[in-house]
Amino acid sequence: MLTSRRIGVILAAGRGRRMGGTKQLALWRTPDGEKPLVAAAYDAIRPICDEFVVVLGHEADAVADALGERNFHRVDADPDAPMFESIRSGLRAARRIDPGATVVVQPGDQPEVALSTLQALTAWSLKRPGQAILPEYNGQGGHPVLITPAVAAIVVDADCPEGLGRFWLDHAELCRRLPVEDAAVIRDIDAVGDLST
């Protein structure tokens, strides 16, 4: 049964090879001062989330420590596995907490999203309980993705060798792409130079 609760899933298991280190720990400038990238990603979706799961892998304890006093359920994952396995682990954990909650999937390297975007995504997820809601900027899909319980149940059991993006293309009936005027939904931080953009 769909509830109004939302559980954020922060994907923070990767090695950050293109960054040359654990990018989740890189500092990101915010109006509140600098904070670790993983903390910025958490805070970006906090306005719409009742609870959090953080999927950890590479330097898991250091990344967990970087979240400070933020509350979350910890899930450990293989940092060398495809990202979809982290997504699956996060979805499973969220469904154990509340199988009726919508899951808000946010990569740990996407530190910003406009409040207006979050509000639009949540409004659409309530209207479309049979679909995930994906933000789209200039025709490019982004994050966070809101996955309703019915869709989460399907994704957890899906075979996705090419990742979740391919899954949405192959199962268009399970998602609704929502155009937004928010470039932050497609801005992920992969290299040191991205930290200054």
PyRosetta script that sets phi, psi and omega in degrees:
from pyrosetta import init, pose_from_sequence

init()
pose = pose_from_sequence("MLTSRRIGVILAAGRGRRMGGTKQLALWRTPDGEKPLVAAAYDAIRPICDEFVVVLGHEADAVADALGERNFHRVDADPDAPMFESIRSGLRAARRIDPGATVVVQPGDQPEVALSTLQALTAWSLKRPGQAILPEYNGQGGHPVLITPAVAAIVVDADCPEGLGRFWLDHAELCRRLPVEDAAVIRDIDAVGDLST")
pose.set_psi(1, 130.9)
pose.set_omega(1, -179.5)
pose.set_phi(2, -71.4)
pose.set_psi(2, 127.7)
pose.set_omega(2, 173.1)
pose.set_phi(3, -110.6)
pose.set_psi(3, 175.8)
pose.set_omega(3, 177.9)
pose.set_phi(4, -88.1)
pose.set_psi(4, 2.2)
pose.set_omega(4, -179.7)
pose.set_phi(5, -76.5)
pose.set_psi(5, 148.1)
pose.set_omega(5, 176.6)
pose.set_phi(6, -132.4)
pose.set_psi(6, 136.4)
pose.set_omega(6, 179.4)
pose.set_phi(7, -115.7)
pose.set_psi(7, 119.6)
pose.set_omega(7, 177.4)
pose.set_phi(8, -78.1)
pose.set_psi(8, 137.2)
pose.set_omega(8, 174.5)
pose.set_phi(9, -119.7)
pose.set_psi(9, 112.1)
pose.set_omega(9, 179.1)
pose.set_phi(10, -96.5)
pose.set_psi(10, 122.9)
pose.set_omega(10, -178.7)
pose.set_phi(11, -92.6)
pose.set_psi(11, 105.2)
pose.set_omega(11, -173.2)
pose.set_phi(12, -135.8)
pose.set_psi(12, 36.1)
pose.set_omega(12, -175.7)
pose.set_phi(13, -95.0)
pose.set_psi(13, -16.2)
pose.set_omega(13, -170.3)
pose.set_phi(14, -70.2)
pose.set_psi(14, 166.6)
pose.set_omega(14, -178.0)
pose.set_phi(15, -86.1)
pose.set_psi(15, -18.8)
pose.set_omega(15, -179.7)
pose.set_phi(16, 64.8)
pose.set_psi(16, 41.7)
pose.set_omega(16, -175.5)
pose.set_phi(17, -59.0)
pose.set_psi(17, -39.9)
pose.set_omega(17, -178.4)
pose.set_phi(18, -67.5)
pose.set_psi(18, -22.8)
pose.set_omega(18, 177.0)
pose.set_phi(19, -81.7)
pose.set_psi(19, -17.7)
pose.set_omega(19, -177.1)
pose.set_phi(20, 83.8)
pose.set_psi(20, 17.1)
pose.set_omega(20, -179.8)
pose.set_phi(21, 171.1)
pose.set_psi(21, -169.5)
pose.set_omega(21, -177.1)
pose.set_phi(22, -75.4)
pose.set_psi(22, 96.7)
pose.set_omega(22, -172.8)
pose.set_phi(23, -67.1)
pose.set_psi(23, -22.3)
pose.set_omega(23, 178.8)
pose.set_phi(24, -59.7)
pose.set_psi(24, -22.0)
pose.set_omega(24, -178.2)
pose.set_phi(25, -94.8)
pose.set_psi(25, -9.8)
pose.set_omega(25, 178.7)
pose.set_phi(26, -61.5)
pose.set_psi(26, 147.0)
pose.set_omega(26, -176.4)
pose.set_phi(27, -86.8)
pose.set_psi(27, 137.2)
pose.set_omega(27, -179.7)
pose.set_phi(28, -119.8)
pose.set_psi(28, 132.8)
pose.set_omega(28, 179.2)
pose.set_phi(29, -79.2)
pose.set_psi(29, 129.0)
pose.set_omega(29, 177.3)
pose.set_phi(30, -130.2)
pose.set_psi(30, 168.5)
pose.set_omega(30, 175.9)
pose.set_phi(31, -59.3)
pose.set_psi(31, -22.4)
pose.set_omega(31, 179.0)
pose.set_phi(32, -92.0)
pose.set_psi(32, 5.7)
pose.set_omega(32, -176.1)
pose.set_phi(33, 106.4)
pose.set_psi(33, -179.5)
pose.set_omega(33, -179.1)
pose.set_phi(34, -74.5)
pose.set_psi(34, 143.4)
pose.set_omega(34, 175.4)
pose.set_phi(35, -147.9)
pose.set_psi(35, 155.6)
pose.set_omega(35, 177.0)
pose.set_phi(36, -57.7)
pose.set_psi(36, 145.4)
pose.set_omega(36, -176.8)
pose.set_phi(37, -54.2)
pose.set_psi(37, -41.9)
pose.set_omega(37, -179.3)
pose.set_phi(38, -64.1)
pose.set_psi(38, -34.8)
pose.set_omega(38, 177.6)
pose.set_phi(39, -69.7)
pose.set_psi(39, -38.0)
pose.set_omega(39, 177.2)
pose.set_phi(40, -64.6)
pose.set_psi(40, -39.9)
pose.set_omega(40, 178.4)
pose.set_phi(41, -63.5)
pose.set_psi(41, -41.9)
pose.set_omega(41, 176.9)
pose.set_phi(42, -60.9)
pose.set_psi(42, -50.8)
pose.set_omega(42, -177.0)
pose.set_phi(43, -64.8)
pose.set_psi(43, -28.7)
pose.set_omega(43, -178.1)
pose.set_phi(44, -61.2)
pose.set_psi(44, -36.1)
pose.set_omega(44, -177.6)
pose.set_phi(45, -105.9)
pose.set_psi(45, 0.1)
pose.set_omega(45, -178.3)
pose.set_phi(46, -56.2)
pose.set_psi(46, -34.5)
pose.set_omega(46, -178.4)
pose.set_phi(47, -57.9)
pose.set_psi(47, -21.9)
pose.set_omega(47, -177.5)
pose.set_phi(48, -114.4)
pose.set_psi(48, 5.2)
pose.set_omega(48, -174.5)
pose.set_phi(49, -111.6)
pose.set_psi(49, 136.9)
pose.set_omega(49, 177.7)
pose.set_phi(50, -90.0)
pose.set_psi(50, -24.9)
pose.set_omega(50, -176.9)
pose.set_phi(51, -154.0)
pose.set_psi(51, 164.7)
pose.set_omega(51, -177.3)
pose.set_phi(52, -135.3)
pose.set_psi(52, 146.2)
pose.set_omega(52, 166.1)
pose.set_phi(53, -119.1)
pose.set_psi(53, 133.8)
pose.set_omega(53, 174.6)
pose.set_phi(54, -118.9)
pose.set_psi(54, 122.9)
pose.set_omega(54, -180.0)
pose.set_phi(55, -91.9)
pose.set_psi(55, 116.9)
pose.set_omega(55, -174.0)
pose.set_phi(56, -113.6)
pose.set_psi(56, 153.6)
pose.set_omega(56, 179.0)
pose.set_phi(57, -151.9)
pose.set_psi(57, -90.8)
pose.set_omega(57, -179.4)
pose.set_phi(58, -65.3)
pose.set_psi(58, 129.7)
pose.set_omega(58, -178.3)
pose.set_phi(59, 47.9)
pose.set_psi(59, 48.1)
pose.set_omega(59, -172.2)
pose.set_phi(60, -55.8)
pose.set_psi(60, -43.7)
pose.set_omega(60, -176.7)
pose.set_phi(61, -67.3)
pose.set_psi(61, -38.9)
pose.set_omega(61, 179.3)
pose.set_phi(62, -65.7)
pose.set_psi(62, -40.3)
pose.set_omega(62, 179.3)
pose.set_phi(63, -67.7)
pose.set_psi(63, -41.6)
pose.set_omega(63, 177.1)
pose.set_phi(64, -60.8)
pose.set_psi(64, -42.5)
pose.set_omega(64, 179.2)
pose.set_phi(65, -63.2)
pose.set_psi(65, -32.9)
pose.set_omega(65, -178.8)
pose.set_phi(66, -65.4)
pose.set_psi(66, -17.3)
pose.set_omega(66, 178.9)
pose.set_phi(67, -83.1)
pose.set_psi(67, -5.2)
pose.set_omega(67, 173.3)
pose.set_phi(68, 59.4)
pose.set_psi(68, -127.8)
pose.set_omega(68, -176.2)
pose.set_phi(69, -89.1)
pose.set_psi(69, 5.1)
pose.set_omega(69, 179.9)
pose.set_phi(70, -66.0)
pose.set_psi(70, 136.9)
pose.set_omega(70, -178.6)
pose.set_phi(71, -85.5)
pose.set_psi(71, 136.5)
pose.set_omega(71, 176.6)
pose.set_phi(72, -164.0)
pose.set_psi(72, 158.9)
pose.set_omega(72, 171.4)
pose.set_phi(73, -93.2)
pose.set_psi(73, 128.8)
pose.set_omega(73, -176.6)
pose.set_phi(74, -90.6)
pose.set_psi(74, 133.9)
pose.set_omega(74, 173.6)
pose.set_phi(75, -128.1)
pose.set_psi(75, 128.7)
pose.set_omega(75, 178.4)
pose.set_phi(76, -96.8)
pose.set_psi(76, 137.7)
pose.set_omega(76, -177.8)
pose.set_phi(77, -138.1)
pose.set_psi(77, 164.8)
pose.set_omega(77, 179.1)
pose.set_phi(78, -77.2)
pose.set_psi(78, 118.0)
pose.set_omega(78, -178.4)
pose.set_phi(79, -67.2)
pose.set_psi(79, -15.6)
pose.set_omega(79, -179.2)
pose.set_phi(80, -98.0)
pose.set_psi(80, -3.6)
pose.set_omega(80, 178.4)
pose.set_phi(81, -77.8)
pose.set_psi(81, 158.6)
pose.set_omega(81, 175.2)
pose.set_phi(82, -57.5)
pose.set_psi(82, 151.3)
pose.set_omega(82, -177.1)
pose.set_phi(83, -57.3)
pose.set_psi(83, -30.8)
pose.set_omega(83, -179.0)
pose.set_phi(84, -59.2)
pose.set_psi(84, -31.3)
pose.set_omega(84, 179.3)
pose.set_phi(85, -67.1)
pose.set_psi(85, -34.5)
pose.set_omega(85, 173.5)
pose.set_phi(86, -66.1)
pose.set_psi(86, -41.5)
pose.set_omega(86, 177.7)
pose.set_phi(87, -60.5)
pose.set_psi(87, -46.7)
pose.set_omega(87, -180.0)
pose.set_phi(88, -60.2)
pose.set_psi(88, -43.6)
pose.set_omega(88, 179.2)
pose.set_phi(89, -62.0)
pose.set_psi(89, -42.2)
pose.set_omega(89, 179.1)
pose.set_phi(90, -66.2)
pose.set_psi(90, -41.9)
pose.set_omega(90, 178.5)
pose.set_phi(91, -63.2)
pose.set_psi(91, -42.9)
pose.set_omega(91, 179.6)
pose.set_phi(92, -61.0)
pose.set_psi(92, -43.9)
pose.set_omega(92, -179.8)
pose.set_phi(93, -63.6)
pose.set_psi(93, -43.5)
pose.set_omega(93, 179.8)
pose.set_phi(94, -62.6)
pose.set_psi(94, -39.5)
pose.set_omega(94, -179.0)
pose.set_phi(95, -70.6)
pose.set_psi(95, -28.3)
pose.set_omega(95, 174.2)
pose.set_phi(96, -68.4)
pose.set_psi(96, -36.8)
pose.set_omega(96, 179.8)
pose.set_phi(97, -68.4)
pose.set_psi(97, -48.1)
pose.set_omega(97, 179.9)
pose.set_phi(98, -157.7)
pose.set_psi(98, 101.1)
pose.set_omega(98, -177.7)
pose.set_phi(99, -65.9)
pose.set_psi(99, -12.4)
pose.set_omega(99, 179.5)
pose.set_phi(100, -97.4)
pose.set_psi(100, 1.3)
pose.set_omega(100, -177.7)
pose.set_phi(101, -86.5)
pose.set_psi(101, 150.6)
pose.set_omega(101, 170.3)
pose.set_phi(102, -81.2)
pose.set_psi(102, 139.1)
pose.set_omega(102, -178.6)
pose.set_phi(103, -100.6)
pose.set_psi(103, 131.7)
pose.set_omega(103, -179.9)
pose.set_phi(104, -107.4)
pose.set_psi(104, 103.4)
pose.set_omega(104, -175.2)
pose.set_phi(105, -90.9)
pose.set_psi(105, 123.3)
pose.set_omega(105, -178.0)
pose.set_phi(106, -136.2)
pose.set_psi(106, 120.3)
pose.set_omega(106, 174.9)
pose.set_phi(107, -62.5)
pose.set_psi(107, 146.1)
pose.set_omega(107, -179.5)
pose.set_phi(108, -71.5)
pose.set_psi(108, -1.4)
pose.set_omega(108, 177.9)
pose.set_phi(109, -112.8)
pose.set_psi(109, 17.8)
pose.set_omega(109, 175.3)
pose.set_phi(110, -116.5)
pose.set_psi(110, 97.7)
pose.set_omega(110, -166.6)
pose.set_phi(111, -87.9)
pose.set_psi(111, -2.8)
pose.set_omega(111, -174.7)
pose.set_phi(112, -142.7)
pose.set_psi(112, 149.8)
pose.set_omega(112, 167.8)
pose.set_phi(113, -161.7)
pose.set_psi(113, 138.6)
pose.set_omega(113, -177.4)
pose.set_phi(114, -69.9)
pose.set_psi(114, 144.9)
pose.set_omega(114, 177.3)
pose.set_phi(115, -59.5)
pose.set_psi(115, -37.5)
pose.set_omega(115, 179.0)
pose.set_phi(116, -62.5)
pose.set_psi(116, -34.7)
pose.set_omega(116, 176.5)
pose.set_phi(117, -66.5)
pose.set_psi(117, -45.7)
pose.set_omega(117, 178.4)
pose.set_phi(118, -59.2)
pose.set_psi(118, -41.8)
pose.set_omega(118, -179.4)
pose.set_phi(119, -65.7)
pose.set_psi(119, -40.6)
pose.set_omega(119, 178.8)
pose.set_phi(120, -65.8)
pose.set_psi(120, -42.5)
pose.set_omega(120, -180.0)
pose.set_phi(121, -63.2)
pose.set_psi(121, -43.2)
pose.set_omega(121, -178.9)
pose.set_phi(122, -67.9)
pose.set_psi(122, -38.1)
pose.set_omega(122, 178.3)
pose.set_phi(123, -61.5)
pose.set_psi(123, -43.0)
pose.set_omega(123, -179.6)
pose.set_phi(124, -70.4)
pose.set_psi(124, -34.0)
pose.set_omega(124, -179.3)
pose.set_phi(125, -67.1)
pose.set_psi(125, -30.5)
pose.set_omega(125, 176.4)
pose.set_phi(126, -73.1)
pose.set_psi(126, -31.2)
pose.set_omega(126, 178.9)
pose.set_phi(127, -77.0)
pose.set_psi(127, -27.4)
pose.set_omega(127, -172.8)
pose.set_phi(128, -122.7)
pose.set_psi(128, 70.0)
pose.set_omega(128, -176.8)
pose.set_phi(129, -64.3)
pose.set_psi(129, -16.0)
pose.set_omega(129, 179.2)
pose.set_phi(130, -95.1)
pose.set_psi(130, 8.3)
pose.set_omega(130, -177.5)
pose.set_phi(131, -137.0)
pose.set_psi(131, 148.8)
pose.set_omega(131, 167.1)
pose.set_phi(132, -79.7)
pose.set_psi(132, 151.0)
pose.set_omega(132, -180.0)
pose.set_phi(133, -113.5)
pose.set_psi(133, 121.2)
pose.set_omega(133, -177.2)
pose.set_phi(134, -115.4)
pose.set_psi(134, 127.9)
pose.set_omega(134, 174.6)
pose.set_phi(135, -75.3)
pose.set_psi(135, 148.3)
pose.set_omega(135, -178.6)
pose.set_phi(136, -136.9)
pose.set_psi(136, 128.6)
pose.set_omega(136, 178.3)
pose.set_phi(137, -121.0)
pose.set_psi(137, 122.1)
pose.set_omega(137, -178.1)
pose.set_phi(138, 50.9)
pose.set_psi(138, 40.8)
pose.set_omega(138, 176.8)
pose.set_phi(139, 81.2)
pose.set_psi(139, 1.4)
pose.set_omega(139, -179.0)
pose.set_phi(140, -110.0)
pose.set_psi(140, 127.9)
pose.set_omega(140, -180.0)
pose.set_phi(141, -71.1)
pose.set_psi(141, 148.2)
pose.set_omega(141, -177.9)
pose.set_phi(142, -143.4)
pose.set_psi(142, -155.3)
pose.set_omega(142, -178.2)
pose.set_phi(143, -135.8)
pose.set_psi(143, 159.9)
pose.set_omega(143, 5.6)
pose.set_phi(144, -77.5)
pose.set_psi(144, 154.5)
pose.set_omega(144, 174.3)
pose.set_phi(145, -105.8)
pose.set_psi(145, 129.5)
pose.set_omega(145, 177.2)
pose.set_phi(146, -98.8)
pose.set_psi(146, 117.4)
pose.set_omega(146, -175.6)
pose.set_phi(147, -111.4)
pose.set_psi(147, 111.8)
pose.set_omega(147, -178.6)
pose.set_phi(148, -71.6)
pose.set_psi(148, 160.9)
pose.set_omega(148, -174.0)
pose.set_phi(149, -55.1)
pose.set_psi(149, -42.1)
pose.set_omega(149, -178.6)
pose.set_phi(150, -61.9)
pose.set_psi(150, -39.7)
pose.set_omega(150, -179.6)
pose.set_phi(151, -75.4)
pose.set_psi(151, -38.7)
pose.set_omega(151, 178.8)
pose.set_phi(152, -57.9)
pose.set_psi(152, -39.4)
pose.set_omega(152, 179.6)
pose.set_phi(153, -61.9)
pose.set_psi(153, -35.2)
pose.set_omega(153, 179.2)
pose.set_phi(154, -74.9)
pose.set_psi(154, -44.0)
pose.set_omega(154, -176.8)
pose.set_phi(155, -63.7)
pose.set_psi(155, -40.6)
pose.set_omega(155, -179.2)
pose.set_phi(156, -57.3)
pose.set_psi(156, -35.8)
pose.set_omega(156, -177.5)
pose.set_phi(157, -95.9)
pose.set_psi(157, 2.3)
pose.set_omega(157, -174.8)
pose.set_phi(158, -79.2)
pose.set_psi(158, 153.8)
pose.set_omega(158, 172.4)
pose.set_phi(159, -96.8)
pose.set_psi(159, 110.8)
pose.set_omega(159, -173.4)
pose.set_phi(160, -126.9)
pose.set_psi(160, 66.4)
pose.set_omega(160, -178.6)
pose.set_phi(161, -62.8)
pose.set_psi(161, -23.3)
pose.set_omega(161, -179.6)
pose.set_phi(162, -104.1)
pose.set_psi(162, 11.4)
pose.set_omega(162, 173.6)
pose.set_phi(163, 93.0)
pose.set_psi(163, 173.3)
pose.set_omega(163, -175.4)
pose.set_phi(164, -69.8)
pose.set_psi(164, -32.2)
pose.set_omega(164, 177.4)
pose.set_phi(165, -58.0)
pose.set_psi(165, -43.3)
pose.set_omega(165, 177.8)
pose.set_phi(166, -67.0)
pose.set_psi(166, -36.7)
pose.set_omega(166, 178.0)
pose.set_phi(167, -58.9)
pose.set_psi(167, -45.2)
pose.set_omega(167, -180.0)
pose.set_phi(168, -63.8)
pose.set_psi(168, -37.3)
pose.set_omega(168, 178.1)
pose.set_phi(169, -65.5)
pose.set_psi(169, -39.2)
pose.set_omega(169, -178.3)
pose.set_phi(170, -78.2)
pose.set_psi(170, -19.0)
pose.set_omega(170, -177.2)
pose.set_phi(171, -130.3)
pose.set_psi(171, 60.1)
pose.set_omega(171, -175.4)
pose.set_phi(172, -59.8)
pose.set_psi(172, -25.2)
pose.set_omega(172, -180.0)
pose.set_phi(173, -69.2)
pose.set_psi(173, -16.1)
pose.set_omega(173, -178.0)
pose.set_phi(174, -94.3)
pose.set_psi(174, 2.1)
pose.set_omega(174, -179.1)
pose.set_phi(175, -141.0)
pose.set_psi(175, 155.3)
pose.set_omega(175, 175.4)
pose.set_phi(176, -125.4)
pose.set_psi(176, 120.7)
pose.set_omega(176, 179.2)
pose.set_phi(177, -89.2)
pose.set_psi(177, 123.6)
pose.set_omega(177, -174.6)
pose.set_phi(178, -111.3)
pose.set_psi(178, 109.2)
pose.set_omega(178, 178.3)
pose.set_phi(179, -65.0)
pose.set_psi(179, 133.2)
pose.set_omega(179, 178.6)
pose.set_phi(180, -133.2)
pose.set_psi(180, 154.6)
pose.set_omega(180, 176.1)
pose.set_phi(181, -98.2)
pose.set_psi(181, 62.4)
pose.set_omega(181, -174.8)
pose.set_phi(182, -146.0)
pose.set_psi(182, 95.6)
pose.set_omega(182, -177.2)
pose.set_phi(183, -62.8)
pose.set_psi(183, -20.1)
pose.set_omega(183, -178.2)
pose.set_phi(184, -61.9)
pose.set_psi(184, -23.7)
pose.set_omega(184, -176.9)
pose.set_phi(185, -68.8)
pose.set_psi(185, -17.7)
pose.set_omega(185, 178.4)
pose.set_phi(186, -113.4)
pose.set_psi(186, 7.8)
pose.set_omega(186, -177.7)
pose.set_phi(187, -94.5)
pose.set_psi(187, 104.0)
pose.set_omega(187, 171.3)
pose.set_phi(188, -111.0)
pose.set_psi(188, 155.8)
pose.set_omega(188, -173.6)
pose.set_phi(189, -103.6)
pose.set_psi(189, 105.6)
pose.set_omega(189, -177.3)
pose.set_phi(190, -107.4)
pose.set_psi(190, -30.2)
pose.set_omega(190, -175.9)
pose.set_phi(191, -129.5)
pose.set_psi(191, 164.0)
pose.set_omega(191, -178.3)
pose.set_phi(192, -55.8)
pose.set_psi(192, -39.1)
pose.set_omega(192, -179.4)
pose.set_phi(193, -62.1)
pose.set_psi(193, -24.8)
pose.set_omega(193, 179.6)
pose.set_phi(194, -70.3)
pose.set_psi(194, -19.2)
pose.set_omega(194, -178.0)
pose.set_phi(195, -69.1)
pose.set_psi(195, -19.0)
pose.set_omega(195, -177.3)
pose.set_phi(196, -100.6)
pose.set_psi(196, 4.1)
pose.set_omega(196, -177.9)
pose.set_phi(197, -88.2)
pose.dump_pdb("model.pdb")
